[in-house]
Amino acid sequence: MDGYAEYDNFSRLDIRVGEIKSVEVFSEAKKPAYKLYIFFGDEIGIKKSSAQIRNYSVDELVGRKVIAVVNFKPKQVANFVSEVLVLGAITDEGVKLLGVDDPGGVKPGCRIG
């Protein structure tokens, strides 16, 4: 392995813009987390995600546009099935969510490429 990923590896990921519609505290998770319900447009609809982003408040998250991988195999987290992986940068202050620079002009479901 030379440390490089092939473009084909990246192109197999379905990465999309989603809009967080609702958030619940995920009290059953081992680490502090939220249950996110994210809308990815009419084609995909609403998908669920478990996210360790408790450095954000619920009010900061609802309505926020996020970037997520929507074609990973669903993962069981405690009593919840996480269907998508929300992307963020890992910092000393916690995860900083990736977003779009024009959230009003980008619709849920737009592909990232």
JOSUL-V915189 format. One line per field, one symbol per residue. ss: DSSP state (A for helix, B for strand, O for the rest). psi: psi as a letter, one per 20 degrees, with the letter a starting at -180 (. if undefined). burial: # if it has 24 or more other ideal C-beta (glycine too) atoms within 12 Angstrom, else .. A space follows every 10 residues. Layout:
ss=???
psi=???
burial=???
This chain:
ss=OOOOOOAAAA AOOOBBBBBB BBBBBOOOOO OOOBBBBBBO AAAAOBBBBB BOOOOOOAAA AOOOBBBBBO OOOOBBBOOB BBOOBBOBBB BOOBBBBOOO OOOOOOOOOO BBO
psi=pjiqqqhhgg iipoprpqpp hqpqpmhiqh qprqpqoppk rhghbpqqpp pmliiqrghh gpiqprpqpi kqpqppockp ophqopqrpo rhjapoqqaq imhhipqpip qp.
burial=.......... ...####### #.#..#.... ..######## ...#.##### ####.#.... #..####### ......#..# .#######.. ....#.###. .......### .#.
